[in-house]
Amino acid sequence: MNSKPKYPPVHQPSEEERKEALSSFADAMKTMIADGRAAVENAKPALQRICQAMAQRTDQSYHLRALLYSLWNGQPTSLLEVVSLDRALRKDFCGVLLAFGFSDGKEEFFYDAVTAELKSSGQFEWFIEEHKESGSPESHQRPLVPGATTSGVKA
């Protein structure tokens, strides 16, 4: 019988290594939060421009509505809708996508921000028609509640 351990001993970090790891983690979190806040600041005017474009009722308006509705509601849509947008609107949608879901307790860009801008721009009623036109089942939008389980993933 072999008395050698199966696995190498676990490395116990020194106090200095722990402090370094914690400092590195804190720096990474600060960077992530700053990036998220910057994304939100860029997304707000981008969402306004998207709503202005939606008001024109062009082909691009319908592509934007499908993409934004998918993001807002979970209704599946083809990512080829993005390819149908002109460069400026594509950048705006990608900016909204990047910021969507960010929250740090001070700044937030999620369902309520999109809904508020759609209502403010007078586009909400037309936007919500996507649900009726798609023939989709009831809203997929479900708020995540801490501790709740969605598709087997705990929030």
MARBA-3410 file (N, C-alpha, C, O; in Angstrom, 1 decimal):
155
0.8,-1.2,0.0,0.0,0.0,0.0,0.9,1.2,0.0,1.8,1.4,0.8 ~ 0.5,2.2,-0.9,1.3,3.4,-1.0,0.9,4.4,0.0,-0.3,4.7,0.1 ~ 1.8,5.0,0.8,1.4,5.9,1.8,1.5,7.4,1.3,1.2,8.3,2.1 ~ 1.9,7.5,0.1,2.0,8.9,-0.5,0.5,9.4,-0.6,-0.4,8.7,-1.0 ~ 0.4,10.7,-0.3,-1.0,11.3,-0.5,-1.3,11.4,-2.0,-0.4,11.5,-2.9
-2.6,11.2,-2.3,-3.1,11.2,-3.7,-2.9,12.6,-4.3,-2.6,12.7,-5.5 ~ -3.1,13.6,-3.5,-3.0,15.0,-4.1,-2.0,15.8,-3.3,-1.6,15.5,-2.2 ~ -1.4,16.7,-4.0,-0.4,17.6,-3.4,-1.0,18.4,-2.3,-2.2,18.7,-2.4 ~ -0.3,18.8,-1.3,-0.9,19.6,-0.2,-1.4,20.9,-0.8,-0.8,21.5,-1.7 ~ -2.5,21.4,-0.2,-3.0,22.7,-0.6,-2.1,23.8,-0.1,-1.7,23.8,1.0
-1.9,24.7,-1.0,-1.0,25.9,-0.7,-1.8,26.8,0.2,-2.9,27.3,-0.2 ~ -1.3,27.2,1.3,-1.9,28.2,2.2,-1.2,29.5,2.0,0.0,29.6,2.3 ~ -1.9,30.5,1.4,-1.2,31.7,1.1,-0.8,32.5,2.3,-1.4,32.4,3.4 ~ 0.3,33.2,2.2,0.7,34.0,3.3,-0.2,35.2,3.4,-1.0,35.5,2.6 ~ 0.0,35.9,4.5,-0.8,37.1,4.8,-0.6,38.1,3.7,-1.5,38.8,3.2
0.6,38.3,3.2,1.0,39.2,2.1,0.3,38.8,0.8,-0.2,39.6,0.1 ~ 0.3,37.5,0.5,-0.4,37.0,-0.7,-1.9,37.2,-0.6,-2.5,37.6,-1.6 ~ -2.5,37.1,0.6,-3.9,37.3,0.7,-4.2,38.8,0.5,-5.2,39.1,-0.2 ~ -3.4,39.6,1.1,-3.6,41.1,0.9,-3.5,41.5,-0.6,-4.3,42.3,-1.1 ~ -2.5,40.9,-1.2,-2.3,41.2,-2.7,-3.5,40.7,-3.5,-3.9,41.4,-4.4
-4.0,39.5,-3.2,-5.1,39.0,-4.0,-6.4,39.8,-3.7,-7.1,40.1,-4.6 ~ -6.6,40.2,-2.5,-7.8,41.0,-2.1,-7.7,42.4,-2.8,-8.7,42.9,-3.3 ~ -6.5,43.0,-2.8,-6.3,44.3,-3.4,-6.5,44.2,-4.9,-7.1,45.1,-5.5 ~ -6.0,43.1,-5.5,-6.2,42.9,-7.0,-7.7,42.7,-7.3,-8.1,43.3,-8.3 ~ -8.4,42.0,-6.5,-9.8,41.8,-6.7,-10.6,43.1,-6.5,-11.4,43.4,-7.4
-10.2,43.9,-5.5,-10.9,45.2,-5.3,-10.6,46.1,-6.5,-11.5,46.8,-7.0 ~ -9.4,46.1,-7.0,-9.1,47.0,-8.2,-9.9,46.5,-9.4,-10.4,47.3,-10.2 ~ -10.0,45.2,-9.6,-10.8,44.7,-10.7,-12.3,45.1,-10.6,-12.9,45.4,-11.6 ~ -12.8,45.0,-9.4,-14.2,45.4,-9.2,-14.4,46.9,-9.5,-15.4,47.3,-10.1 ~ -13.5,47.7,-9.0,-13.6,49.2,-9.3,-13.6,49.4,-10.8,-14.4,50.3,-11.2
-12.7,48.7,-11.5,-12.6,48.9,-12.9,-13.9,48.5,-13.6,-14.5,49.1,-14.5 ~ -14.5,47.3,-13.1,-15.7,46.8,-13.7,-16.9,47.8,-13.5,-17.7,48.0,-14.4 ~ -17.0,48.3,-12.3,-18.0,49.3,-11.9,-17.9,50.6,-12.8,-18.8,51.1,-13.3 ~ -16.6,51.0,-12.9,-16.4,52.2,-13.7,-16.8,52.0,-15.2,-17.4,52.9,-15.8 ~ -16.4,50.8,-15.7,-16.8,50.5,-17.1,-18.3,50.4,-17.2,-18.8,50.9,-18.2
-19.0,49.8,-16.2,-20.4,49.7,-16.3,-21.1,51.1,-16.3,-22.0,51.3,-17.0 ~ -20.6,51.9,-15.4,-21.2,53.3,-15.3,-20.9,54.1,-16.6,-21.8,54.8,-17.1 ~ -19.8,53.9,-17.2,-19.5,54.5,-18.5,-20.4,54.0,-19.6,-20.9,54.7,-20.4 ~ -20.6,52.7,-19.5,-21.5,52.1,-20.5,-22.9,52.7,-20.4,-23.6,52.9,-21.4 ~ -23.4,52.8,-19.2,-24.7,53.4,-18.9,-24.8,54.8,-19.4,-25.8,55.2,-20.1
-23.8,55.6,-19.2,-23.7,57.0,-19.6,-23.8,57.1,-21.2,-24.4,58.0,-21.7 ~ -23.2,56.1,-21.8,-23.2,56.1,-23.3,-24.6,55.6,-23.8,-25.1,56.0,-24.8 ~ -25.2,54.6,-23.0,-26.4,54.0,-23.5,-27.6,54.9,-23.4,-28.5,54.8,-24.2 ~ -27.6,55.8,-22.4,-28.8,56.7,-22.3,-29.0,57.5,-23.5,-30.2,57.5,-24.0 ~ -28.1,58.3,-24.1,-28.4,59.0,-25.3,-28.5,58.1,-26.5,-29.3,58.4,-27.4
-27.9,56.9,-26.5,-28.1,55.9,-27.6,-29.5,55.4,-27.6,-30.1,55.3,-28.7 ~ -30.1,55.2,-26.4,-31.5,54.7,-26.4,-32.4,55.9,-26.9,-33.4,55.6,-27.5 ~ -32.1,57.1,-26.6,-32.9,58.2,-27.1,-32.9,58.2,-28.6,-33.9,58.4,-29.2 ~ -31.7,58.0,-29.2,-31.6,58.0,-30.6,-32.3,56.9,-31.2,-32.9,57.0,-32.3 ~ -32.3,55.7,-30.6,-33.0,54.5,-31.0,-34.5,54.8,-31.0,-35.2,54.5,-32.0
-35.0,55.5,-30.0,-36.4,55.8,-29.9,-36.8,56.8,-31.0,-37.9,56.7,-31.6 ~ -35.9,57.8,-31.3,-36.2,58.7,-32.4,-36.3,58.0,-33.7,-37.1,58.3,-34.6 ~ -35.4,57.0,-33.9,-35.4,56.2,-35.2,-36.6,55.4,-35.2,-37.2,55.2,-36.3 ~ -37.1,54.8,-34.1,-38.3,54.0,-34.1,-39.5,54.8,-34.5,-40.4,54.3,-35.1 ~ -39.5,56.1,-34.1,-40.6,56.9,-34.5,-40.8,57.1,-36.0,-41.9,57.5,-36.4
-39.8,56.9,-36.7,-39.9,57.1,-38.2,-40.6,56.0,-38.9,-41.1,56.2,-40.0 ~ -40.8,54.9,-38.3,-41.5,53.7,-38.9,-40.9,53.3,-40.2,-41.6,53.0,-41.1 ~ -39.6,53.2,-40.3,-38.9,52.7,-41.4,-38.6,51.2,-41.2,-38.9,50.7,-40.1 ~ -38.0,50.6,-42.2,-37.5,49.2,-41.9,-36.6,49.1,-40.7,-36.7,48.2,-39.9 ~ -35.7,50.1,-40.5,-34.8,50.1,-39.4,-35.6,50.2,-38.1,-35.2,49.6,-37.1
-36.7,50.9,-38.1,-37.6,51.0,-36.9,-38.0,49.6,-36.5,-38.0,49.3,-35.3 ~ -38.4,48.8,-37.4,-39.0,47.5,-37.1,-37.8,46.6,-36.6,-38.0,45.7,-35.7 ~ -36.7,46.7,-37.2,-35.5,45.9,-36.7,-35.1,46.3,-35.3,-34.9,45.4,-34.5 ~ -35.1,47.6,-35.1,-34.8,48.1,-33.7,-35.8,47.6,-32.7,-35.5,47.2,-31.6 ~ -37.1,47.7,-33.1,-38.1,47.2,-32.2,-38.0,45.7,-31.8,-38.1,45.4,-30.7
-37.7,44.9,-32.8,-37.5,43.5,-32.6,-36.4,43.2,-31.7,-36.5,42.4,-30.7 ~ -35.3,43.9,-31.9,-34.1,43.7,-31.0,-34.3,44.2,-29.6,-34.0,43.5,-28.7 ~ -34.8,45.4,-29.5,-35.1,46.0,-28.2,-36.1,45.1,-27.4,-36.0,44.9,-26.2 ~ -37.1,44.7,-28.1,-38.2,43.9,-27.5,-37.6,42.6,-27.0,-37.9,42.1,-25.9 ~ -36.7,42.0,-27.8,-36.1,40.7,-27.4,-35.2,41.0,-26.1,-35.3,40.1,-25.2
-34.5,42.0,-26.1,-33.7,42.4,-24.9,-34.6,42.6,-23.7,-34.3,42.2,-22.6 ~ -35.7,43.4,-23.9,-36.6,43.8,-22.8,-37.4,42.6,-22.3,-37.7,42.6,-21.1 ~ -37.8,41.8,-23.2,-38.8,40.8,-22.9,-38.3,39.3,-22.9,-38.9,38.4,-22.3 ~ -37.3,39.1,-23.6,-36.8,37.7,-23.7,-37.4,37.0,-25.0,-37.0,35.8,-25.2 ~ -38.2,37.7,-25.7,-38.7,37.1,-27.0,-37.6,36.9,-27.9,-36.9,37.8,-28.3
-37.4,35.7,-28.4,-36.3,35.4,-29.3,-36.4,36.2,-30.6,-37.5,36.4,-31.2 ~ -35.3,36.7,-31.1,-35.2,37.3,-32.4,-33.9,37.0,-33.0,-32.9,36.7,-32.3 ~ -33.8,37.1,-34.3,-32.5,36.8,-35.0,-31.5,38.0,-34.8,-31.9,39.1,-34.9 ~ -30.3,37.6,-34.6,-29.3,38.6,-34.5,-29.0,39.2,-35.9,-28.3,40.2,-36.0 ~ -29.5,38.6,-36.9,-29.4,39.3,-38.3,-30.1,40.6,-38.3,-29.8,41.4,-39.2
-31.0,40.8,-37.4,-31.7,42.1,-37.3,-30.6,43.2,-37.1,-30.8,44.4,-37.6 ~ -29.5,42.9,-36.4,-28.5,43.9,-36.2,-27.8,44.3,-37.5,-27.5,45.4,-37.7 ~ -27.6,43.3,-38.3,-26.9,43.5,-39.6,-27.7,44.5,-40.5,-27.2,45.1,-41.4 ~ -29.0,44.5,-40.3,-29.9,45.3,-41.1,-29.9,46.8,-40.7,-30.5,47.6,-41.4 ~ -29.2,47.1,-39.6,-29.2,48.5,-39.1,-28.0,49.2,-39.8,-27.0,48.6,-40.1
-28.2,50.6,-39.9,-27.1,51.3,-40.4,-26.0,51.4,-39.3,-26.3,51.1,-38.1 ~ -24.8,51.8,-39.6,-23.7,51.8,-38.7,-24.0,52.5,-37.4,-23.7,52.0,-36.3 ~ -24.6,53.7,-37.5,-24.8,54.5,-36.3,-25.8,53.9,-35.4,-25.6,53.8,-34.1 ~ -26.9,53.3,-35.9,-27.9,52.6,-35.1,-27.4,51.3,-34.5,-27.7,50.9,-33.4 ~ -26.5,50.7,-35.3,-25.9,49.4,-34.8,-25.1,49.7,-33.6,-25.1,49.0,-32.6
-24.3,50.8,-33.7,-23.4,51.2,-32.5,-24.3,51.5,-31.3,-24.0,51.2,-30.2 ~ -25.4,52.3,-31.6,-26.3,52.6,-30.5,-26.9,51.4,-29.8,-27.0,51.3,-28.6 ~ -27.4,50.5,-30.7,-28.0,49.3,-30.1,-26.9,48.5,-29.3,-27.2,48.0,-28.2 ~ -25.7,48.4,-29.8,-24.7,47.6,-29.1,-24.3,48.3,-27.8,-24.0,47.7,-26.8 ~ -24.4,49.7,-27.8,-24.2,50.4,-26.5,-25.3,50.1,-25.5,-25.0,50.0,-24.3
-26.5,50.0,-25.9,-27.6,49.7,-25.0,-27.4,48.3,-24.5,-27.6,48.0,-23.3 ~ -27.1,47.4,-25.4,-26.9,46.0,-25.0,-25.8,45.9,-24.0,-25.9,45.1,-23.1 ~ -24.7,46.6,-24.2,-23.5,46.5,-23.3,-23.9,47.0,-21.9,-23.5,46.5,-20.9 ~ -24.8,48.0,-21.8,-25.2,48.6,-20.5,-26.3,47.9,-19.8,-26.5,47.9,-18.6 ~ -27.1,47.2,-20.6,-28.4,46.6,-20.1,-28.1,45.6,-19.0,-27.3,44.6,-19.2
-28.7,45.8,-17.9,-28.5,44.9,-16.8,-27.6,45.4,-15.7,-27.4,44.8,-14.7 ~ -26.9,46.5,-16.0,-25.9,47.0,-15.1,-26.6,47.6,-13.9,-27.6,48.4,-14.0 ~ -26.1,47.3,-12.7,-26.6,48.0,-11.5,-25.5,47.9,-10.4,-25.0,46.8,-10.2 ~ -25.3,49.0,-9.8,-24.3,49.0,-8.7,-24.8,49.6,-7.4,-24.0,49.9,-6.5 ~ -26.1,49.8,-7.4,-26.7,50.4,-6.2,-26.8,51.9,-6.3,-27.7,52.6,-5.7
-26.0,52.5,-7.2,-26.1,54.0,-7.5,-26.7,54.2,-8.9,-27.5,55.2,-9.1 ~ -26.2,53.5,-9.8,-26.6,53.6,-11.2,-27.2,52.3,-11.7,-26.8,51.2,-11.3 ~ -28.2,52.4,-12.5,-28.9,51.2,-13.0,-29.4,51.4,-14.4,-29.9,52.5,-14.8 ~ -29.3,50.4,-15.3,-29.8,50.5,-16.6,-30.4,49.1,-16.9,-29.7,48.2,-17.3 ~ -31.7,49.0,-16.8,-32.4,47.7,-16.9,-33.8,47.9,-17.5,-34.0,48.9,-18.2
-34.7,47.1,-17.2,-36.1,47.2,-17.8,-36.7,48.5,-17.6,-37.3,49.1,-18.5 ~ -36.6,49.1,-16.4,-37.3,50.3,-16.1,-36.7,51.5,-16.9,-37.5,52.4,-17.3 ~ -35.4,51.5,-17.1,-34.8,52.6,-17.9,-35.3,52.5,-19.4,-35.6,53.6,-20.0 ~ -35.4,51.3,-19.9,-35.9,51.2,-21.3,-37.3,51.6,-21.4,-37.7,52.3,-22.3 ~ -38.1,51.1,-20.5,-39.5,51.4,-20.5,-39.8,52.9,-20.3,-40.6,53.5,-21.0
-39.0,53.5,-19.4,-39.2,55.0,-19.2,-38.9,55.8,-20.5,-39.6,56.7,-20.8 ~ -37.8,55.4,-21.1,-37.4,56.1,-22.4,-38.4,55.9,-23.5,-38.8,56.8,-24.2 ~ -38.9,54.6,-23.6,-39.9,54.4,-24.6,-41.2,55.2,-24.3,-41.8,55.7,-25.3 ~ -41.6,55.3,-23.1,-42.8,56.0,-22.8,-42.6,57.5,-23.0,-43.4,58.2,-23.5 ~ -41.4,58.0,-22.5,-41.1,59.4,-22.7,-41.0,59.8,-24.1,-41.4,61.0,-24.5
-40.6,59.0,-25.0,-40.5,59.3,-26.4,-41.8,59.0,-27.2,-41.9,59.3,-28.4 ~ -42.8,58.5,-26.5,-44.1,58.2,-27.1,-44.1,56.9,-28.0,-45.0,56.7,-28.8 ~ -43.1,56.0,-27.7,-43.0,54.8,-28.5,-43.4,53.6,-27.8,-43.4,52.5,-28.5 ~ -43.8,53.6,-26.6,-44.1,52.4,-25.8,-45.2,51.6,-26.4,-45.2,50.4,-26.5 ~ -46.3,52.3,-26.8,-47.5,51.6,-27.3,-47.1,50.8,-28.6,-47.5,49.7,-28.8
-46.4,51.5,-29.5,-46.0,50.8,-30.7,-45.0,49.7,-30.4,-45.0,48.6,-31.1 ~ -44.1,50.0,-29.5,-43.1,49.0,-29.1,-43.8,47.7,-28.6,-43.4,46.6,-29.0 ~ -44.8,47.9,-27.7,-45.4,46.7,-27.1,-46.3,45.9,-28.2,-46.6,44.8,-27.9 ~ -46.6,46.6,-29.3,-47.3,45.8,-30.3,-46.5,44.7,-30.9,-47.0,43.8,-31.5 ~ -45.2,44.7,-30.7,-44.3,43.6,-31.1,-44.8,42.3,-30.5,-44.7,41.3,-31.2
-45.2,42.4,-29.3,-45.8,41.2,-28.6,-47.0,40.7,-29.4,-47.1,39.5,-29.6 ~ -47.9,41.6,-29.7,-49.1,41.1,-30.5,-48.8,40.6,-31.9,-49.3,39.6,-32.3 ~ -47.8,41.3,-32.5,-47.5,40.9,-33.9,-46.7,39.6,-34.0,-46.7,38.9,-35.0 ~ -45.9,39.3,-32.9,-45.1,38.1,-32.9,-45.9,36.9,-32.6,-45.4,35.8,-32.8 ~ -47.1,37.1,-32.1,-47.9,35.9,-31.7,-47.3,35.1,-30.5,-47.6,34.0,-30.4
-46.5,35.8,-29.7,-45.8,35.2,-28.7,-46.7,34.9,-27.5,-47.7,35.5,-27.3 ~ -46.3,33.9,-26.7,-47.0,33.7,-25.4,-46.8,34.9,-24.5,-46.1,35.9,-24.8 ~ -47.4,34.9,-23.4,-47.3,36.0,-22.4,-45.9,36.3,-22.1,-45.0,35.5,-22.4 ~ -45.7,37.5,-21.7,-44.3,38.1,-21.4,-43.4,37.1,-20.8,-43.7,36.4,-19.8 ~ -42.2,37.1,-21.3,-41.1,36.3,-20.8,-40.4,37.1,-19.7,-39.5,36.5,-18.9
-40.7,38.4,-19.6,-40.0,39.2,-18.6,-40.4,38.8,-17.2,-41.6,38.9,-16.8 ~ -39.4,38.4,-16.4,-39.7,38.0,-15.1,-38.6,38.7,-14.2,-37.4,38.5,-14.5 ~ -39.0,39.4,-13.2,-37.9,40.0,-12.4,-37.2,38.9,-11.6,-37.8,38.0,-11.1 ~ -35.9,39.1,-11.5,-35.1,38.1,-10.7,-35.1,38.6,-9.3,-34.8,39.7,-9.0 ~ -35.6,37.7,-8.4,-35.7,38.0,-7.0,-34.5,37.2,-6.3,-34.4,36.0,-6.6
-33.8,37.9,-5.5,-32.7,37.2,-4.8,-33.2,35.9,-4.2,-34.2,35.8,-3.4 ~ -32.5,34.8,-4.5,-32.9,33.5,-4.0,-33.8,32.7,-4.9,-34.0,31.5,-4.7 ~ -34.4,33.4,-5.9,-35.4,32.7,-6.8,-34.6,31.9,-7.8,-33.4,32.2,-8.0 ~ -35.2,30.9,-8.3,-34.5,30.0,-9.3,-35.2,30.2,-10.7,-36.4,30.1,-10.8 ~ -34.4,30.5,-11.7,-34.9,30.7,-13.0,-34.1,29.7,-13.9,-32.9,29.8,-14.0
-34.8,28.9,-14.6,-34.2,27.9,-15.5,-33.1,27.1,-14.8,-32.0,26.9,-15.3 ~ -33.3,26.8,-13.5,-32.3,26.1,-12.7,-31.2,26.9,-12.2,-30.3,26.3,-11.5 ~ -31.1,28.2,-12.5,-30.1,29.0,-12.0,-30.6,29.9,-10.9,-31.6,30.6,-11.0 ~ -29.9,29.9,-9.8,-30.3,30.7,-8.6,-29.8,32.1,-8.7,-28.7,32.3,-9.0 ~ -30.8,33.0,-8.5,-30.4,34.5,-8.6,-29.6,34.9,-7.4,-29.2,36.1,-7.3
END
